[in-house]
Amino acid sequence: MNNHLTELLKHWYPRRDEHLWVLATVYKTVGPCYRRAGAMMLFNDLGQQFGLLSGGCLEADIQRQASRVMQSKQTLTVSYDGGDEDDIAFQLGIGCGGTVHIVLQPILAELHYLHLAEVQEQLSQGGMGLYSQLIATDGAVENRWEISQLSTDRSTQRSSPELIEKNNQTWLLTHLSPPPHLLVIGAGVDAQPVVQMAKTLGWTVTLWDSRPANGRRDYFMSADQILHQPLNELMEHGSAIHWNAAVLMSHNLQMDADAIKALQGSAIGYLALLGPASRKQQVLALAQLDEKGLSIPLAGPAGLNLGAELPEGIALYILAECHAVLHGATAQSLNGVLAAVSETS
C-alpha cells in the first residue's frame, strides 16, 4: 500500500459506515520531523492504520489517542516533542528532535464524513481542491472542501499547507491533488520496472503501444490502463488531460518522434526520452522540431546519473528525475556526500 491520500480513502470509503474512523492530520511542525504539515492518516476501531505520520514510531500512541476521539466524537489535538526528555516521543528514542502537532477528528455521517467522500471522488477523477480543517481546542469539528479548476499551473499543486486565523479560529488549509499520472510510450521488457516502480510510488500509470506484440496485460498487471490506438489519436483519450509526465521508450525512432510532436500540445511537466544525446538529435530531426523551440523541455538522456546499467536501475534514475521535476526539487544530495565522493575519486 502507498501512503497517498487517494489510496487511504480507498480503504476507508467502502467501510465508512461499518466502523468508527478517525482522521489524523499533522497541522504544524517545529524542527526536523518525518512528515510535514498536511500529512494525513486514518485509524479505525479494529486497530487498523492507513498511512504514516512518523517513521512508525508514534503511530501506536496516536492510535490510542484516536480511540479517545472515537468515544468522545470530538476533535483532539496532541503534540509530540522529540527534544523533551519527559515527552513520549523522546522516550521512544525517535531522535529527530522536532515537535509535531496533530489534530484528530472523528469521521461521522452527521459530520458529512468530514467531506472526505467528496475529496475521494474528486481526486479519483484527477481533480484537485482546497481542504480546510478547523484546529479546535474545544472539541469542535468542522471541515470544508472547495473544488479547484483543473490547471496547468503546478505551483498550486505544490503549495504548502497554511495555518490561518479567521474569526478567532485556527484553520489548516491544504491543497489536495491526485498522485502524478505517468504516460509510458513503449511497452517493451524494460518498461516493466518503470511501470512497477511508478505504481509503488503511488502514481497512476497509462501505458501505450500500438504494436500487437507489446503491451500485453500479463506483463503489465499493475498498469492502470493500457492503450493501443493509433498515436495520432492518443491525445483524444479521456485521461490525456490528467497526464503529468511522459517517458518515451519505444525503441523506435519514428514512433518516439511522433510521440514528441503529439505531446507538445499537452500540459505535462516532464518529458523524457530514452537513449543517448545522439539519438535525441535523430528523433528531433525526424519530428522536424528544434529543441530550443519545444514547448515542453525534453530530458534526453533521461534521468539522473546514478551509475545504473540494469533496467531496474534505469527505471529508478528516470523516475527520480521525474519526481524531482514534478515536485520542484533540485535532486541534489541532502548531505553533500556525493560531492565528497566526487572529490576523492
N, C-alpha and C positions, 0 to 999 in steps of 0.2 A: 504494500500500500504506500502511495506517496502522500505527502502532507499538505498538498494544496487544498484550499477550502472547498473547491468543487468536489474533490474526492471524499472529503469528510462528510459533506452534505449528502452524498450518495448513500452513505451508510445510515445517516440519520433519517432521511425523508421517508423511506418505506415503513419505518418503525417509529415514527414520531409520536403516535398515539398509544404504542404498546408499552412504552417505558417512560420513566422520568428522565429528563435530559437537562443538561446544564451547558451553557456556552461560557468558556473561559477565554478572556482576551487580555493580552498584555497591553496596558494603556500608557505606561511610562517606564522608562529605564534610566538609570544613572550609572555611569561607568560601564565596563565591559560585561555584556550579557549574551547568552546564547541566542536569544530571539529578540527582535526589535518590537517597538510598539506596533500594534495592528495584528500581531500573530494571534491565531485563534485555535482553539482545541475543544473537542466535545467529550462529555462524560455522560454515562447513563447509570441507572440503578442496578445494572448487572455487574458493575465494576469495570465495564469496558471503557477504553480510552482510544480516541481517534485524534491523531496529531501529536505535536510536541510543543511545549513552551520552554523547555530547557533541554539539556542533553540526556534526559531521562532521570535526572537527579531529583527534581521537585514534584514530578507527576503524582507520586504516591500520596504526598501531603495535599496536593491540590485536589486529588480525588476525595480525600477526607473532608476538605472544605466544600467540595461540590455536594457531598451528601447532606451537609447542613443546609445548603441552598435548596435542595430537593424537598427537604422537610419544611422549611420556612416559606418557600416560594417568594423569597425576597432577594434582592441584589446584595452581594457581599464583596467587599474589597479586601485584598490581602497583599502583604509585601514580604519579600524575601531579601534579606541583606547579607550578601556574601562576605562582607567585611566586618560584621558584628559577631563576636565570639559567642554571644548569647542567642543568636538567631539560628533557627533550624537549618537555614541554607549554609551557614558557616560550619555547623556541626556535622553536616553531611559530607563535608570536605570537598565542596564543589570547586573552590579555588579560583573562580572567575573574578571575585572581588566586587562585582557590581550589585546594584539593587534593582529588582524587578517588581513592578506594581501590577497586580492582576485584578480584573473585575470578573465576577462570576454571576451569571444571570440565568434564571430558570426559563426554560423554553416550554411555554404553555399555550394551549389553544386560545385561552381567554386573553393572552398577550399577543395574539396573532403570530405565534411561534417566533417572536422577535423579527418577523418579516423574513425569516430565513428561507421559507418556501419560495418567496418571490426572488430572493437572491439566487437560490439554486436554479430556478427556471431561467433567469436572465443569463447567468454565467454559462449554463449548459448550452445556450443558444449563441454563445460567442459575444454576448453583450457585456456591458460594464455599468457601474453606478457608484454612488456615494452612500456608504453605510455609516449612520450616526448612532452612537451608543451613549446613553446617559450614565455618567460615572457618579453614582449616587452613594452617599454615606448613610442615608436614612432608609435603605431597603427598597426605594422606588425602582421600578423597571420601566424603561421606555427606550425603544429603538426606532429608527426611521430608515427608509430605503428610497433613494431617488435614482431613477434610471438615467444614465447619461447616453447621449447620442454617440453612435459609432464615429470614431475619428481616426485619422491617420497620424495625429499628434500623439506620439507615445510618451511624451513628457507627462501627460496627465496620468497615464497608467503607472508611471514610476513615482508619482507624487508621494511623499512621505505622509504617514498619518499625522494628524494635528490635534492637539488638545486646545479647545477654545472655551472661553467663559461667555455665557449668554443667559441673561435674566437670572443671574446668581446661580447658574447651574454649570457644571463642567461636562463637556461633550467630547468624545473622541470621534473624529471624522476620518474615515478610511476609504480611499478609492479602491474598489474591488474590480478586478478584471480577470478573465479566464486565463488559464495557463497558455504559454505560447503554442501556436499552431504551426507545425513544420510541414512543408511540402518537400518530398524527396522525389526527384526526377531520375528515373532509372531504378530497376528492381533486380539488379544482379546480386551475386552472392555477397559482395562487400557492402551492399545496402542493408543487409540484415542486422549487423550490430548497430548501425546508425538508428534504425527504427527501434530496436530493442532498448538501446540506451536512452533515446529520447522519451520513450514511454516510462522508463524507470525514473526519469526526471519529472514525470507527471505531465508531459506535454501531449497535445493532440497531434497525431501524425496522419497525413494523407500521402499515399504512395501512388505514383503514376508511372505507367509504362505501357505503351500501345503494342509492344511485341508479344505475340501469343505465348512464347515460351517463358516469359518473365512475369513477375508479379503474381505468382500463384499463392493463394491463401495459405497453403500448407507450410510455406516458408516464411510467411509474414503474419503469424497468428495475432501479434499484438497491434498491428496497424489498425487505426480506427476506420479507415476506408481505403480501398484500392481502386484506382480509376484506370480505364483502358481506352477512353475515347480519343479521337484524333487530337493532336496537340493544338491545332488551331481552334478547338472547341473547349480547351481546358479552362480558360478564364471565364467561361459561361457557367461553370459549375457553381452550385449554390454556396459552397464553402469557401470560394475564392476570396470573398471579401474579408474573411477572418484569417487568412494566411499571414503569419508574421515573418516567416523566414523560408528560404528555399535552398536546397543543396542539389546541384546538378552533377549526377554521377552515372550518366547513361553509357559512358564509354563509346559514344558515337558523336563525332564532330558536328554533323548536321543537326542531329537531334538536340544537342546542347545549344547550338546556335539559335535554333528555332525557339527553344525554351527561353533563352535570354531575351529575345525580341518580344515574346508574348508577355513576359513578366515585367517588362519596363513600364507598362501601364498600371501595374498593381501598387498596393500600399505596403508591400513587405519591407522590413527594415534591414534584412540581412540576406545577401545573395552570394552563394559560394559555388565555385567551380573546381571540381577535382582535376588534378594533374598539374604539371609544371607550368612556368610562365610562358614558355614557348607554345604550349598547347592553347593557353588562353588567347594568345595572339591569333592563332589559327581559327579558333572559334569565333572571335570578334570579326575577323575578316569575312568569314562565311556569313555572319549575321549582318555584314555591312554596317557595323557600328564602330564609333570612335569611343575608346574607353573614357576619355575626358568628357564626352557628351552624354554618358549614361545617366539616367535619372535615378538609378539605384547603383551605388558603388559595387563593383564586382570583386569579391575576395578570391583571388587566384594567384598562386596556390592557396587553397583553402586551409584555414585553421592556424593554431598556434604551433610553434616549433617545440614539440615535446620529445623529439627523438624517436617517434614511433615508426614502426615498419609494418606491423601486422594490421589486419582490417579493424580489429577492436581498438587498437591504439589510434589509428587514423580517425575512427569514429569519435574517439574521445577528444582529439585536438580540434576537430571541426566543430563539434557541439560546444566545446569550451569557448571557442571564439564566438560562436553564435550567441551563447548565453551572455557573454560579456557585452556584446554589441546591443542586444535587446534590453539589457539592464543598465546601460550607460556606464559600464565599469571599464577600468583600464587594463585588466587582465595581467597585472604585474604581481610579482611575488610580494606577499604581505610582510615578509621579514627580511628581505634582501639576501637570502641565502643563494639565490641564483646568481646574483651579481658577484658574490664571493667565490662561487664555484667557477664562474667565467674568468675571474682574475687569476685563479690558480691553475687553470687548465691551459 
